[in-house]
Amino acid sequence: MLSTSEHIIRSWNQCIGSDLQKSYRSFRNLVTSKMNKAKFDYYKKEFTNRQANQNKKWRFINKILNR
């Protein structure tokens, strides 16, 4: 008996090139690009807010790098 994920993968592979798959990829790419842009804008804003204070700026950098 196939597990649910194997069943989904087989179904997905059977519809290669279908409109459903194309629309899924298009939507996935759109969501990913919007998430990346929002993340970039957030870090840019936070970094700009800490520009004057070197100590706060380095704390923020270390927080981003998980140090």
VMD Tcl script that draws the C-alpha trace (Angstrom):
set ca {
  {0.00 0.00 0.00}
  {1.33 3.42 -0.95}
  {1.79 6.08 1.63}
  {0.05 9.37 1.06}
  {3.21 11.17 -0.01}
  {4.12 8.44 -2.51}
  {0.60 8.62 -3.95}
  {0.84 12.39 -4.33}
  {4.26 12.12 -5.96}
  {3.00 9.53 -8.45}
  {-0.04 11.65 -9.25}
  {2.19 14.68 -9.68}
  {4.53 12.83 -12.03}
  {1.60 11.65 -14.16}
  {0.44 15.19 -14.85}
  {3.82 16.59 -15.95}
  {3.30 19.56 -18.22}
  {-0.34 20.03 -17.27}
  {-1.85 23.44 -16.68}
  {-2.27 22.60 -13.00}
  {1.42 21.98 -12.59}
  {2.33 25.16 -14.50}
  {-0.03 27.29 -12.43}
  {1.32 25.73 -9.21}
  {4.90 26.52 -10.16}
  {3.97 30.03 -11.19}
  {2.20 30.66 -7.88}
  {5.05 29.05 -5.90}
  {7.58 31.30 -7.64}
  {5.44 34.37 -6.99}
  {5.12 33.57 -3.28}
  {8.85 32.84 -2.96}
  {9.83 36.08 -4.65}
  {7.46 38.12 -2.47}
  {8.82 36.44 0.68}
  {12.40 37.15 -0.36}
  {11.57 40.79 -1.12}
  {9.83 41.22 2.24}
  {12.78 39.66 4.05}
  {15.23 41.92 2.20}
  {13.14 45.02 2.96}
  {12.87 44.09 6.65}
  {16.62 43.63 7.09}
  {17.37 46.77 5.11}
  {14.99 48.82 7.29}
  {16.34 47.35 10.53}
  {19.94 47.92 9.46}
  {19.17 51.51 8.44}
  {17.53 52.18 11.82}
  {20.71 51.06 13.60}
  {23.14 52.92 11.33}
  {24.02 55.64 13.86}
  {24.83 53.34 16.78}
  {27.71 50.94 16.05}
  {26.95 48.77 19.08}
  {23.31 48.22 18.06}
  {24.36 47.63 14.46}
  {26.79 44.84 15.43}
  {24.26 43.28 17.81}
  {21.81 43.14 14.92}
  {24.42 41.62 12.58}
  {25.31 38.98 15.16}
  {21.61 38.25 15.72}
  {21.16 37.66 11.99}
  {24.18 35.36 11.95}
  {22.96 33.51 15.09}
  {26.05 34.32 17.12}
}
mol new
graphics top color blue
foreach p $ca { graphics top sphere $p radius 0.5 }
foreach p [lrange $ca 0 end-1] q [lrange $ca 1 end] { graphics top cylinder $p $q radius 0.2 }
display resetview
